[in-house]
Amino acid sequence: MEQLLDLLTQFINNTGYYMLDYRYLIMIGVGLIFIYLGIAKNYEPLLLVPIGFGILVGNIPVFQGLGLGIYEDNSVLHYLYMGVTLGIYPPLIFLGIGAMTDFSTMLARPLLMLLGAAAQMGIFLTFLGALALGFDPKEAASIGIIGGADGPTAIFLTAQLAPRLIGPIAVAAYSYMALVPVIQPPIMKLLTTRRERLIRMEDPREVSKKEKILFPVIGFLLCCLLAPAALPLLGMLFFGNLLKECVVAERLAVAARTVVIDTVTILLGITVGASTQADVFLTPQSVGIFILGALAFGVATASGVLFAKFINLFLREKINPLLGAAGVSAVPDSARVVQHVGHEADPTNFLLMHAMAPNVSGVIGSAIGAGVMWSFLAR
């Protein structure tokens, strides 16, 4: 009987219920919120649902040495997580994005690319802010890249410069990407007048098939010669776009924008979520990263809008400054937000097509920004 009681006690001591403490409960609550936002509110469900469930997976307390935790060298989750820590998943995500993206609106009016570039100010201003708060330069660069509103880029740069911060930075980046419809509209309305929001954009010119095919080749050469460290991301982005536009490799393009990106999104989401293990994740530093990430996103949005207002001073045909908010590279959500805010001011004004130009240029801009940061700080 005594032996049976010992076995029962040992079993109870080995359960997650026994090892559970308030930190794990907090993170489980966060995971449930992510799942709720993804399903009930439809906020980036393809990201928030896998990340939310991954948070649940990562916060079931387990004994060390059993090969279960994501930070144990011999666990399955650890091997899957290597796709994040080694920077494998982000370029594959960029391959799929390239195969899905139509750059014709950007090519039709290249001036709008400047709005995507202006929005990257959030990266560099937040980098300076993180330095001022005591983060070292590599950590500050990884935090600043959240301002690009590009989860794969944030993960890629953090994996190279500050691997131990991947969890909080990835969760912060994807959280703010999902909350684009909540965060951006107040900033856009604050910085623009109703008259500016009513500005109509001329229909863009038609872009030829030849231009579409040449763009990924020329764009790759120009961007990667400028920032060689962005090669893994931009190389895959432009290659995916070439597969889409050249037509003759349609099977590969379809695979890149469906099977490949869907599989990688699942693996990325579940492992990033699982990396938020409470005893590693819940630190004052993580809280600071979330605060700075919100600042980065707000500054990026404001920078794009204010730059659009600035260049309007020199243009005969004015640009609707709402388009500047699409310069953050949350594709296509920030472009949809521009359409929504513009539609509130004038239901007959359609800005979505025009907003895609700074939106996709923002993807390129954030990758170049990450490449520049990495080239300066990797040594």
Protein Blocks (a to p, Z undefined) as FASTA:
>chain_A
ZZmmmmmmmmmmmpmklmpcfklmmmmmmmmmmmmmmmmnopakllmmmmmmmmmmmmcc
cdehklmafklmkbmklmmmmmmmnommmmmmmmmmmmmpccklmmmmmmlmmmmmmmmm
mmmmmmmmmmmnopafklmmmmmmmmnopaklmmmmmmmmmmmlmmmmmmmmmmmmmmmm
mmmmmmmmmmpcfklmmpccdddddddfklmmmmmmmmmmmmmmmmmmlmmmmmmmmmmm
mmmmnommmmmmmmmmmmmmmmmmmmmmmmmmmmmgfklmmcfklmmmmmmmmmmmmmmm
mmmmmmmmmmmmmpfbdcdfklmmmmpccdfklmmmmmmmmmmmomkbcfklmmmmmmmm
mmmmmmmmmmmmmmmmmZZ
